Amino acid sequence: MEDRFLAERHIAELSAAQREDLLRRSWMANDGLWFYRAFTDYGHEVANTMNVAVVHEFGRLEMRRLMRELGITQVTSWQQYRELFTLAAGLYVGDLFSYDEEFVSGVHHIRVKTCFAYTGVARAGVAEVYHCGPFERVRGWFQALKLTVTISPEVGLCQMAHSGQCGYSLSVELSQLLPPDSVPATGTENGTPSVAP
């Protein structure tokens, strides 16, 4: 009787948001599993070196794909930078990473509230020797954007593990960006920021 019920039961469709969330979480699980395997087989120095190289290049490629999809080749204003950073963070990490941010005099201040990477490495018991992957990934974004950005403090060992809090200041070279009044207006379309080419 139970088998017949299961055979006749229809599988529900997933919403776009559910699909995105499942894909995001599956990717993060893959990322964590290979890091932990490298850590257990080769030690933290090799695992961190490999992870930094991979997530940096991965970040560069994912930002290039996003820019291509949006039809842009470069960011030309602070507004575009803010919209693109927000869009990328929402798309690629979603609610697995939450933060407060502030933009002051050409500096993008980020204060991390929850971090998927810290959660994973803390659960695995390797947080104190883990080199921050998420902001190496962000460095890859900046490479794709061809922006010179100084990150303070420098990306290194997990701040959450060592001080209980995490924050970075991203100083973007303002000379690379046009003043806001010289850039075509941007807006939102279907709730997603659109970035003028």
C-alpha positions as CSV (number, residue, x, y, z in Angstrom):
1,M,0.0,0.0,0.0
2,E,2.8,2.4,0.9
3,D,4.8,1.5,-2.2
4,R,1.7,2.3,-4.4
5,F,1.3,5.7,-2.7
6,L,5.0,6.5,-3.3
7,A,4.7,5.4,-6.9
8,E,1.7,7.6,-7.6
9,R,3.0,10.7,-5.7
10,H,4.2,13.5,-7.9
11,I,7.5,15.2,-7.2
12,A,7.1,18.9,-6.7
13,E,8.8,21.4,-8.9
14,L,11.6,23.6,-7.4
15,S,11.4,27.4,-7.6
16,A,14.3,29.3,-9.1
17,A,15.3,30.4,-5.6
18,Q,15.3,26.8,-4.3
19,R,17.4,25.7,-7.3
20,E,19.9,28.4,-6.7
21,D,20.2,27.6,-3.1
22,L,20.7,23.9,-3.7
23,L,23.3,24.5,-6.3
24,R,25.1,27.0,-4.1
25,R,25.1,24.7,-1.1
26,S,26.2,21.7,-3.2
27,W,29.1,23.8,-4.5
28,M,30.1,24.9,-1.0
29,A,30.0,21.3,0.2
30,N,32.3,20.3,-2.7
31,D,34.6,23.1,-1.9
32,G,34.8,22.2,1.8
33,L,35.2,18.4,1.1
34,W,38.2,18.8,-1.2
35,F,39.9,21.3,1.2
36,Y,39.5,18.9,4.1
37,R,40.8,16.0,2.0
38,A,43.8,18.0,1.0
39,F,44.3,19.1,4.7
40,T,44.2,15.5,6.0
41,D,46.4,14.1,3.2
42,Y,49.0,16.8,2.8
43,G,48.7,19.2,5.8
44,H,47.4,22.7,6.3
45,E,50.2,24.5,4.4
46,V,49.6,22.6,1.1
47,A,45.8,22.7,1.5
48,N,45.9,26.5,2.0
49,T,48.2,27.1,-0.9
50,M,46.1,25.0,-3.2
51,N,42.8,26.5,-1.9
52,V,44.1,30.1,-2.3
53,A,45.1,29.5,-5.9
54,V,41.9,27.7,-6.8
55,V,39.4,30.1,-5.2
56,H,41.2,33.1,-6.6
57,E,41.0,31.8,-10.1
58,F,37.5,30.6,-9.5
59,G,36.5,34.1,-8.4
60,R,38.1,35.6,-11.5
61,L,36.2,33.3,-13.8
62,E,32.8,33.6,-12.1
63,M,33.1,37.4,-12.2
64,R,34.1,37.3,-15.9
65,R,31.0,35.1,-16.6
66,L,28.8,37.5,-14.7
67,M,30.1,40.5,-16.6
68,R,29.7,38.8,-19.9
69,E,26.1,37.9,-19.0
70,L,25.4,41.5,-18.1
71,G,27.1,42.7,-21.3
72,I,29.7,44.9,-19.6
73,T,33.5,44.9,-20.0
74,Q,34.5,47.3,-17.2
75,V,33.1,49.1,-14.2
76,T,33.1,52.9,-14.7
77,S,31.5,54.3,-11.6
78,W,31.1,53.7,-7.8
79,Q,27.4,53.0,-8.3
80,Q,28.3,50.2,-10.9
81,Y,30.9,48.8,-8.5
82,R,28.4,48.6,-5.7
83,E,25.7,47.1,-7.8
84,L,28.0,44.5,-9.3
85,F,29.6,43.5,-5.9
86,T,26.1,43.2,-4.4
87,L,24.8,41.1,-7.3
88,A,27.8,38.8,-7.3
89,A,27.6,38.2,-3.5
90,G,23.9,37.5,-3.7
91,L,24.2,35.2,-6.6
92,Y,27.3,33.2,-5.7
93,V,27.1,33.0,-1.9
94,G,23.5,34.1,-1.0
95,D,22.6,33.7,2.6
96,L,25.6,31.5,3.3
97,F,27.6,34.7,3.9
98,S,26.1,37.8,5.5
99,Y,27.7,41.1,6.2
100,D,27.2,44.8,6.9
101,E,28.8,47.3,4.6
102,E,29.6,51.0,4.4
103,F,31.1,53.1,1.6
104,V,33.2,56.0,2.9
105,S,35.5,58.2,0.7
106,G,36.4,55.5,-1.8
107,V,36.6,52.7,0.8
108,H,34.2,49.8,0.9
109,H,34.1,48.6,4.6
110,I,32.8,45.1,5.1
111,R,31.9,43.6,8.5
112,V,31.2,39.9,8.3
113,K,28.3,38.5,10.4
114,T,28.2,34.9,9.3
115,C,30.6,33.0,7.0
116,F,30.0,29.6,5.5
117,A,33.8,29.0,5.3
118,Y,34.3,29.7,9.0
119,T,31.3,27.5,9.9
120,G,32.8,24.6,7.9
121,V,36.4,24.8,9.1
122,A,35.3,25.3,12.7
123,R,33.1,22.2,12.5
124,A,36.1,20.3,11.0
125,G,38.4,21.6,13.8
126,V,40.9,23.3,11.5
127,A,39.7,27.0,11.7
128,E,42.9,28.3,13.4
129,V,45.1,27.2,10.5
130,Y,42.7,28.1,7.7
131,H,43.6,30.9,5.3
132,C,40.5,32.9,4.4
133,G,39.1,31.6,1.1
134,P,36.1,33.9,0.6
135,F,38.2,37.1,0.4
136,E,40.8,35.4,-1.9
137,R,37.8,34.7,-4.1
138,V,36.9,38.4,-3.9
139,R,40.4,39.2,-5.0
140,G,39.7,37.2,-8.0
141,W,36.6,39.3,-8.7
142,F,38.8,42.4,-8.6
143,Q,41.2,40.9,-11.1
144,A,38.4,40.2,-13.5
145,L,37.1,43.8,-13.0
146,K,40.6,45.1,-13.7
147,L,40.4,47.3,-10.6
148,T,43.4,48.0,-8.3
149,V,42.1,47.4,-4.8
150,T,44.1,47.5,-1.5
151,I,42.6,45.1,1.0
152,S,43.2,45.9,4.7
153,P,44.1,43.9,6.6
154,E,45.8,41.6,4.1
155,V,43.9,38.4,3.5
156,G,45.4,35.7,5.7
157,L,44.4,33.4,8.5
158,C,40.7,33.3,9.4
159,Q,39.9,36.4,11.5
160,M,36.8,34.7,13.0
161,A,38.9,31.9,14.4
162,H,41.5,34.3,15.9
163,S,39.6,37.3,17.1
164,G,35.9,36.3,17.0
165,Q,35.1,38.9,14.3
166,C,35.9,39.6,10.7
167,G,36.2,42.7,8.7
168,Y,38.0,44.1,5.6
169,S,38.4,47.6,4.1
170,L,38.6,47.5,0.3
171,S,40.2,50.7,-1.0
172,V,39.4,51.0,-4.7
173,E,41.6,53.2,-6.9
174,L,39.1,56.1,-7.5
175,S,41.1,57.4,-10.5
176,Q,40.0,54.3,-12.4
177,L,36.3,55.2,-11.9
178,L,34.5,58.1,-13.6
179,P,32.7,60.6,-11.3
180,P,29.0,59.6,-10.8
181,D,27.7,62.5,-13.0
182,S,29.6,61.4,-16.1
183,V,28.2,57.8,-16.1
184,P,24.9,56.8,-17.8
185,A,22.1,56.2,-15.4
186,T,21.6,52.7,-14.1
187,G,18.5,51.1,-12.6
188,T,16.9,47.8,-11.7
189,E,15.1,45.4,-13.9
190,N,13.0,42.7,-12.4
191,G,14.5,43.4,-9.0
192,T,18.1,42.8,-10.3
193,P,20.5,45.7,-10.6
194,S,21.4,46.5,-14.2
195,V,24.8,47.9,-14.9
196,A,25.2,50.2,-17.8
197,P,27.9,49.1,-20.3
